[in-house]
Amino acid sequence: RPTQPCWDAGVSAIEEEVVDPATPRKRFRSLREPPILLVVAFVLALIIKTFLVQAFYIPSASMYPTLEGPGDRVLVNKLWFSAGVPSRGDIVVFHNPDYVAPKRGPLLSVLHWMGEGLGYGQAKDEFLVKRVIGLPGETVTVTADAVQINGGLLLEPYANVESGPGPTGTWKVPEGDVFMMGDNRGQSGDSRAFGPIPVSSIVGRAFLRIWPPSRWGGI
């Protein structure tokens, strides 16, 4: 009668290692995933920065007390601008008509553009943040103690006149332009200095203060 093989208790059986042929591919995928995720995150950031929302810092106190600045950072809604002409009273970010961009190489231009999306790397006077006061076709008259639109008094509870009235005069707003002023009237370089600006130069409307944390909230 055949007998079953008997293993000596003092001898251990040799276990055969099983190698999964898919293991190298899995390791390759695990190494490949982080760069792919970084690329996806970068593309999403570019889309958001270009079409949806962008962060900007406030370089001066020209919008005090609405924005205390300098150093405040705000989020700007770019989709809002696609609706057309802004409304009176909107706080918007726009390209400074007096700004002359420095010459940058391709790499520095890309880095500068990326930094702008996070609210960093922006030249102090590259963008301005002001309030829309005059709309296309209107006549804006600024006196020492009031602003008039087409001869009618404009009520401005947000304006800070303690720093002085600033420049005065009368301006006719061309079609396609808007007249901008800072809330801190005596400390603001705005349309009283450089005139009405094209609506096309507006980046978007500021809607949220994100820095400093102590003043976080809507605008």
ZADO-1210 file (C-alpha; in nm, 4 decimals, padded with zeros to 6 digits):
<atoms>
<atom x="00.0000" y="00.0000" z="00.0000" code="ARG" pos="1"/>
<atom x="00.1478" y="00.3364" z="-00.1005" code="PRO" pos="2"/>
<atom x="00.2429" y="00.5459" z="00.1903" code="THR" pos="3"/>
<atom x="00.1959" y="00.9233" z="00.2210" code="GLN" pos="4"/>
<atom x="00.5186" y="01.1235" z="00.2264" code="PRO" pos="5"/>
<atom x="00.6099" y="01.2148" z="00.5733" code="CYS" pos="6"/>
<atom x="00.7949" y="01.5369" z="00.6502" code="TRP" pos="7"/>
<atom x="01.0321" y="01.5491" z="00.9372" code="ASP" pos="8"/>
<atom x="00.9030" y="01.7961" z="01.1939" code="ALA" pos="9"/>
<atom x="01.2469" y="01.9482" z="01.2137" code="GLY" pos="10"/>
<atom x="01.2609" y="02.0389" z="00.8467" code="VAL" pos="11"/>
<atom x="01.0670" y="02.3410" z="00.7155" code="SER" pos="12"/>
<atom x="00.8951" y="02.3286" z="00.3833" code="ALA" pos="13"/>
<atom x="01.0358" y="02.5649" z="00.1198" code="ILE" pos="14"/>
<atom x="00.7699" y="02.8093" z="00.0109" code="GLU" pos="15"/>
<atom x="00.7808" y="02.9223" z="-00.3486" code="GLU" pos="16"/>
<atom x="00.7572" y="03.3010" z="-00.4016" code="GLU" pos="17"/>
<atom x="00.4791" y="03.4065" z="-00.6370" code="VAL" pos="18"/>
<atom x="00.5677" y="03.7088" z="-00.8539" code="VAL" pos="19"/>
<atom x="00.2800" y="03.9155" z="-00.9933" code="ASP" pos="20"/>
<atom x="00.3731" y="04.0093" z="-01.3530" code="PRO" pos="21"/>
<atom x="00.1646" y="04.3295" z="-01.3183" code="ALA" pos="22"/>
<atom x="00.3741" y="04.4622" z="-01.0253" code="THR" pos="23"/>
<atom x="00.6243" y="04.6611" z="-01.2402" code="PRO" pos="24"/>
<atom x="00.3373" y="04.8257" z="-01.4269" code="ARG" pos="25"/>
<atom x="00.1698" y="04.9194" z="-01.0985" code="LYS" pos="26"/>
<atom x="00.4916" y="05.0747" z="-00.9719" code="ARG" pos="27"/>
<atom x="00.5261" y="05.2702" z="-01.2966" code="PHE" pos="28"/>
<atom x="00.1721" y="05.4018" z="-01.2649" code="ARG" pos="29"/>
<atom x="00.2331" y="05.5062" z="-00.9043" code="SER" pos="30"/>
<atom x="00.5378" y="05.7039" z="-01.0151" code="LEU" pos="31"/>
<atom x="00.3532" y="05.8567" z="-01.3088" code="ARG" pos="32"/>
<atom x="00.0439" y="05.9762" z="-01.1177" code="GLU" pos="33"/>
<atom x="00.1961" y="06.2735" z="-00.9241" code="PRO" pos="34"/>
<atom x="00.3239" y="06.4529" z="-01.2376" code="PRO" pos="35"/>
<atom x="-00.0100" y="06.3975" z="-01.4109" code="ILE" pos="36"/>
<atom x="-00.1975" y="06.5384" z="-01.1115" code="LEU" pos="37"/>
<atom x="00.0320" y="06.8408" z="-01.1094" code="LEU" pos="38"/>
<atom x="-00.0337" y="06.9029" z="-01.4782" code="VAL" pos="39"/>
<atom x="-00.4103" y="06.8711" z="-01.4280" code="VAL" pos="40"/>
<atom x="-00.3975" y="07.1087" z="-01.1307" code="ALA" pos="41"/>
<atom x="-00.1905" y="07.3550" z="-01.3340" code="PHE" pos="42"/>
<atom x="-00.4357" y="07.3475" z="-01.6264" code="VAL" pos="43"/>
<atom x="-00.7324" y="07.3971" z="-01.3932" code="LEU" pos="44"/>
<atom x="-00.5549" y="07.6898" z="-01.2269" code="ALA" pos="45"/>
<atom x="-00.4938" y="07.8497" z="-01.5661" code="LEU" pos="46"/>
<atom x="-00.8591" y="07.8081" z="-01.6651" code="ILE" pos="47"/>
<atom x="-00.9801" y="07.9573" z="-01.3360" code="ILE" pos="48"/>
<atom x="-00.7337" y="08.2458" z="-01.3536" code="LYS" pos="49"/>
<atom x="-00.8114" y="08.3248" z="-01.7167" code="THR" pos="50"/>
<atom x="-01.1896" y="08.2968" z="-01.7221" code="PHE" pos="51"/>
<atom x="-01.3355" y="08.2807" z="-01.3707" code="LEU" pos="52"/>
<atom x="-01.1608" y="08.4281" z="-01.0657" code="VAL" pos="53"/>
<atom x="-00.8298" y="08.6011" z="-00.9989" code="GLN" pos="54"/>
<atom x="-00.6664" y="08.7372" z="-00.6841" code="ALA" pos="55"/>
<atom x="-00.5342" y="09.0930" z="-00.6673" code="PHE" pos="56"/>
<atom x="-00.3597" y="09.2849" z="-00.3928" code="TYR" pos="57"/>
<atom x="-00.4451" y="09.6417" z="-00.2952" code="ILE" pos="58"/>
<atom x="-00.1309" y="09.8565" z="-00.3281" code="PRO" pos="59"/>
<atom x="-00.2569" y="10.1734" z="-00.1589" code="SER" pos="60"/>
<atom x="-00.5190" y="10.3250" z="00.0702" code="ALA" pos="61"/>
<atom x="-00.7113" y="10.4856" z="-00.2177" code="SER" pos="62"/>
<atom x="-01.0234" y="10.2784" z="-00.1420" code="MET" pos="63"/>
<atom x="-01.0225" y="10.3347" z="00.2358" code="TYR" pos="64"/>
<atom x="-01.2384" y="10.2607" z="00.4330" code="PRO" pos="65"/>
<atom x="-01.4028" y="10.0052" z="00.1994" code="THR" pos="66"/>
<atom x="-01.0629" y="09.8419" z="00.1458" code="LEU" pos="67"/>
<atom x="-00.8039" y="09.9348" z="00.4054" code="GLU" pos="68"/>
<atom x="-00.4920" y="09.8491" z="00.2008" code="GLY" pos="69"/>
<atom x="-00.2117" y="09.8410" z="00.1293" code="PRO" pos="70"/>
<atom x="-00.1714" y="09.4654" z="00.1507" code="GLY" pos="71"/>
<atom x="-00.5370" y="09.3611" z="00.1334" code="ASP" pos="72"/>
<atom x="-00.6071" y="09.0892" z="-00.1228" code="ARG" pos="73"/>
<atom x="-00.9354" y="09.0538" z="-00.3052" code="VAL" pos="74"/>
<atom x="-01.0916" y="08.8040" z="-00.5413" code="LEU" pos="75"/>
<atom x="-01.2190" y="08.9385" z="-00.8718" code="VAL" pos="76"/>
<atom x="-01.5091" y="08.7830" z="-01.0603" code="ASN" pos="77"/>
<atom x="-01.4245" y="08.7803" z="-01.4315" code="LYS" pos="78"/>
<atom x="-01.7496" y="08.6187" z="-01.5457" code="LEU" pos="79"/>
<atom x="-01.9408" y="08.9209" z="-01.4195" code="TRP" pos="80"/>
<atom x="-01.7660" y="09.1407" z="-01.6752" code="PHE" pos="81"/>
<atom x="-01.8944" y="08.9322" z="-01.9655" code="SER" pos="82"/>
<atom x="-02.2404" y="09.0723" z="-01.8924" code="ALA" pos="83"/>
<atom x="-02.1398" y="09.4104" z="-02.0396" code="GLY" pos="84"/>
<atom x="-02.1169" y="09.7620" z="-01.8957" code="VAL" pos="85"/>
<atom x="-02.0635" y="09.7724" z="-01.5170" code="PRO" pos="86"/>
<atom x="-02.3120" y="09.9342" z="-01.2823" code="SER" pos="87"/>
<atom x="-02.2550" y="10.2543" z="-01.0905" code="ARG" pos="88"/>
<atom x="-02.1025" y="10.1764" z="-00.7519" code="GLY" pos="89"/>
<atom x="-01.9272" y="09.8542" z="-00.8582" code="ASP" pos="90"/>
<atom x="-01.5729" y="09.8143" z="-00.7287" code="ILE" pos="91"/>
<atom x="-01.3647" y="09.6898" z="-01.0193" code="VAL" pos="92"/>
<atom x="-01.0051" y="09.6070" z="-01.1074" code="VAL" pos="93"/>
<atom x="-00.8754" y="09.7514" z="-01.4340" code="PHE" pos="94"/>
<atom x="-00.5509" y="09.8024" z="-01.6217" code="HIS" pos="95"/>
<atom x="-00.3747" y="10.1233" z="-01.5251" code="ASN" pos="96"/>
<atom x="-00.3763" y="10.3406" z="-01.8403" code="PRO" pos="97"/>
<atom x="-00.0432" y="10.4977" z="-01.7343" code="ASP" pos="98"/>
<atom x="00.1371" y="10.1677" z="-01.6711" code="TYR" pos="99"/>
<atom x="00.4306" y="10.0795" z="-01.8943" code="VAL" pos="100"/>
<atom x="00.5109" y="09.7062" z="-01.8758" code="ALA" pos="101"/>
<atom x="00.8810" y="09.6164" z="-01.8417" code="PRO" pos="102"/>
<atom x="01.0411" y="09.3961" z="-02.1029" code="LYS" pos="103"/>
<atom x="01.0418" y="09.0295" z="-01.9967" code="ARG" pos="104"/>
<atom x="01.1687" y="08.7149" z="-02.1621" code="GLY" pos="105"/>
<atom x="00.9341" y="08.4190" z="-02.2301" code="PRO" pos="106"/>
<atom x="01.0139" y="08.2420" z="-01.9016" code="LEU" pos="107"/>
<atom x="00.9760" y="08.5532" z="-01.6858" code="LEU" pos="108"/>
<atom x="00.6527" y="08.6385" z="-01.8658" code="SER" pos="109"/>
<atom x="00.5051" y="08.2962" z="-01.7827" code="VAL" pos="110"/>
<atom x="00.6186" y="08.3174" z="-01.4194" code="LEU" pos="111"/>
<atom x="00.4788" y="08.6692" z="-01.3909" code="HIS" pos="112"/>
<atom x="00.1453" y="08.5591" z="-01.5392" code="TRP" pos="113"/>
<atom x="00.1229" y="08.2626" z="-01.3000" code="MET" pos="114"/>
<atom x="00.2076" y="08.4789" z="-01.0011" code="GLY" pos="115"/>
<atom x="-00.0667" y="08.7245" z="-01.0927" code="GLU" pos="116"/>
<atom x="-00.3239" y="08.4458" z="-01.0620" code="GLY" pos="117"/>
<atom x="-00.2321" y="08.4077" z="-00.6950" code="LEU" pos="118"/>
<atom x="-00.2196" y="08.7777" z="-00.6269" code="GLY" pos="119"/>
<atom x="00.1598" y="08.7834" z="-00.6211" code="TYR" pos="120"/>
<atom x="00.4153" y="08.9256" z="-00.8602" code="GLY" pos="121"/>
<atom x="00.1913" y="09.2134" z="-00.9610" code="GLN" pos="122"/>
<atom x="00.3661" y="09.5432" z="-01.0197" code="ALA" pos="123"/>
<atom x="00.2439" y="09.8057" z="-00.7760" code="LYS" pos="124"/>
<atom x="00.0827" y="10.0188" z="-01.0450" code="ASP" pos="125"/>
<atom x="-00.0043" y="09.7552" z="-01.3055" code="GLU" pos="126"/>
<atom x="-00.3693" y="09.7298" z="-01.1958" code="PHE" pos="127"/>
<atom x="-00.5926" y="09.9743" z="-01.0105" code="LEU" pos="128"/>
<atom x="-00.8948" y="09.9124" z="-00.7887" code="VAL" pos="129"/>
<atom x="-01.1583" y="10.1877" z="-00.7953" code="LYS" pos="130"/>
<atom x="-01.5340" y="10.2429" z="-00.7884" code="ARG" pos="131"/>
<atom x="-01.7452" y="10.3058" z="-01.0990" code="VAL" pos="132"/>
<atom x="-01.8898" y="10.6574" z="-01.0720" code="ILE" pos="133"/>
<atom x="-01.9805" y="10.7762" z="-01.4214" code="GLY" pos="134"/>
<atom x="-02.1332" y="10.5632" z="-01.6982" code="LEU" pos="135"/>
<atom x="-02.1020" y="10.6040" z="-02.0772" code="PRO" pos="136"/>
<atom x="-02.2539" y="10.9288" z="-02.2056" code="GLY" pos="137"/>
<atom x="-02.2846" y="11.0923" z="-01.8619" code="GLU" pos="138"/>
<atom x="-02.1330" y="11.4185" z="-01.7404" code="THR" pos="139"/>
<atom x="-01.9492" y="11.3925" z="-01.4075" code="VAL" pos="140"/>
<atom x="-01.8889" y="11.7058" z="-01.2006" code="THR" pos="141"/>
<atom x="-01.6666" y="11.6795" z="-00.8937" code="VAL" pos="142"/>
<atom x="-01.6637" y="11.9695" z="-00.6461" code="THR" pos="143"/>
<atom x="-01.4926" y="12.0071" z="-00.3108" code="ALA" pos="144"/>
<atom x="-01.7799" y="11.8441" z="-00.1242" code="ASP" pos="145"/>
<atom x="-01.9968" y="11.6522" z="-00.3748" code="ALA" pos="146"/>
<atom x="-02.0206" y="11.4576" z="-00.6994" code="VAL" pos="147"/>
<atom x="-02.2905" y="11.5321" z="-00.9546" code="GLN" pos="148"/>
<atom x="-02.4074" y="11.3127" z="-01.2415" code="ILE" pos="149"/>
<atom x="-02.5763" y="11.5094" z="-01.5218" code="ASN" pos="150"/>
<atom x="-02.6400" y="11.7861" z="-01.2696" code="GLY" pos="151"/>
<atom x="-02.7952" y="11.5592" z="-01.0042" code="GLY" pos="152"/>
<atom x="-02.6335" y="11.4956" z="-00.6651" code="LEU" pos="153"/>
<atom x="-02.4805" y="11.1498" z="-00.6211" code="LEU" pos="154"/>
<atom x="-02.5271" y="11.0068" z="-00.2709" code="LEU" pos="155"/>
<atom x="-02.2027" y="10.8420" z="-00.1579" code="GLU" pos="156"/>
<atom x="-02.2131" y="10.6959" z="00.1955" code="PRO" pos="157"/>
<atom x="-01.8919" y="10.5057" z="00.1180" code="TYR" pos="158"/>
<atom x="-01.6802" y="10.8151" z="00.0376" code="ALA" pos="159"/>
<atom x="-01.4092" y="10.9290" z="00.2778" code="ASN" pos="160"/>
<atom x="-01.3678" y="11.3077" z="00.2481" code="VAL" pos="161"/>
<atom x="-01.1644" y="11.3552" z="00.5656" code="GLU" pos="162"/>
<atom x="-00.8428" y="11.3373" z="00.3632" code="SER" pos="163"/>
<atom x="-00.9569" y="11.6283" z="00.1469" code="GLY" pos="164"/>
<atom x="-01.1585" y="11.6587" z="-00.1739" code="PRO" pos="165"/>
<atom x="-00.8816" y="11.5843" z="-00.4209" code="GLY" pos="166"/>
<atom x="-00.8956" y="11.7146" z="-00.7802" code="PRO" pos="167"/>
<atom x="-01.2187" y="11.8775" z="-00.8963" code="THR" pos="168"/>
<atom x="-01.3638" y="11.9483" z="-01.2393" code="GLY" pos="169"/>
<atom x="-01.6145" y="11.8329" z="-01.5010" code="THR" pos="170"/>
<atom x="-01.5726" y="11.5385" z="-01.7378" code="TRP" pos="171"/>
<atom x="-01.7857" y="11.4066" z="-02.0219" code="LYS" pos="172"/>
<atom x="-01.7714" y="11.0250" z="-02.0305" code="VAL" pos="173"/>
<atom x="-01.7424" y="10.8958" z="-02.3895" code="PRO" pos="174"/>
<atom x="-01.9448" y="10.5999" z="-02.5100" code="GLU" pos="175"/>
<atom x="-01.7653" y="10.2788" z="-02.4208" code="GLY" pos="176"/>
<atom x="-01.5888" y="10.4398" z="-02.1215" code="ASP" pos="177"/>
<atom x="-01.6555" y="10.4727" z="-01.7485" code="VAL" pos="178"/>
<atom x="-01.5396" y="10.7267" z="-01.4893" code="PHE" pos="179"/>
<atom x="-01.3554" y="10.5759" z="-01.1908" code="MET" pos="180"/>
<atom x="-01.2908" y="10.7226" z="-00.8447" code="MET" pos="181"/>
<atom x="-01.1391" y="10.5929" z="-00.5227" code="GLY" pos="182"/>
<atom x="-01.3437" y="10.6092" z="-00.2024" code="ASP" pos="183"/>
<atom x="-01.0576" y="10.7888" z="-00.0244" code="ASN" pos="184"/>
<atom x="-01.1080" y="11.1030" z="-00.2292" code="ARG" pos="185"/>
<atom x="-00.8042" y="11.3020" z="-00.1170" code="GLY" pos="186"/>
<atom x="-00.5631" y="11.0079" z="-00.1613" code="GLN" pos="187"/>
<atom x="-00.6710" y="10.8530" z="-00.4902" code="SER" pos="188"/>
<atom x="-00.5211" y="10.8765" z="-00.8363" code="GLY" pos="189"/>
<atom x="-00.8197" y="10.8010" z="-01.0586" code="ASP" pos="190"/>
<atom x="-01.0173" y="10.9298" z="-01.3577" code="SER" pos="191"/>
<atom x="-00.9788" y="11.2835" z="-01.2254" code="ARG" pos="192"/>
<atom x="-00.6109" y="11.2457" z="-01.3195" code="ALA" pos="193"/>
<atom x="-00.6110" y="11.0158" z="-01.6244" code="PHE" pos="194"/>
<atom x="-00.9685" y="11.0604" z="-01.7469" code="GLY" pos="195"/>
<atom x="-01.2401" y="10.8012" z="-01.8196" code="PRO" pos="196"/>
<atom x="-01.1168" y="10.4510" z="-01.9002" code="ILE" pos="197"/>
<atom x="-01.2393" y="10.2039" z="-02.1659" code="PRO" pos="198"/>
<atom x="-01.4785" y="09.9406" z="-02.0402" code="VAL" pos="199"/>
<atom x="-01.2583" y="09.6879" z="-02.2210" code="SER" pos="200"/>
<atom x="-00.9727" y="09.7599" z="-01.9777" code="SER" pos="201"/>
<atom x="-01.1732" y="09.6252" z="-01.6820" code="ILE" pos="202"/>
<atom x="-01.0609" y="09.2847" z="-01.5539" code="VAL" pos="203"/>
<atom x="-01.3613" y="09.2156" z="-01.3321" code="GLY" pos="204"/>
<atom x="-01.5543" y="09.3071" z="-01.0178" code="ARG" pos="205"/>
<atom x="-01.4033" y="09.2647" z="-00.6709" code="ALA" pos="206"/>
<atom x="-01.6422" y="09.0592" z="-00.4568" code="PHE" pos="207"/>
<atom x="-01.4449" y="08.9018" z="-00.1712" code="LEU" pos="208"/>
<atom x="-01.1641" y="09.0140" z="00.0580" code="ARG" pos="209"/>
<atom x="-00.9408" y="08.7136" z="00.1323" code="ILE" pos="210"/>
<atom x="-00.6539" y="08.8811" z="00.3185" code="TRP" pos="211"/>
<atom x="-00.5916" y="08.9593" z="00.5974" code="PRO" pos="212"/>
<atom x="-00.7974" y="08.6904" z="00.7741" code="PRO" pos="213"/>
<atom x="-00.9212" y="08.9397" z="01.0312" code="SER" pos="214"/>
<atom x="-01.1063" y="09.1306" z="00.7566" code="ARG" pos="215"/>
<atom x="-01.2153" y="08.8322" z="00.5477" code="TRP" pos="216"/>
<atom x="-01.5576" y="08.8807" z="00.3922" code="GLY" pos="217"/>
<atom x="-01.7658" y="09.0096" z="00.1057" code="GLY" pos="218"/>
<atom x="-01.7242" y="09.3515" z="-00.0527" code="ILE" pos="219"/>
</atoms>
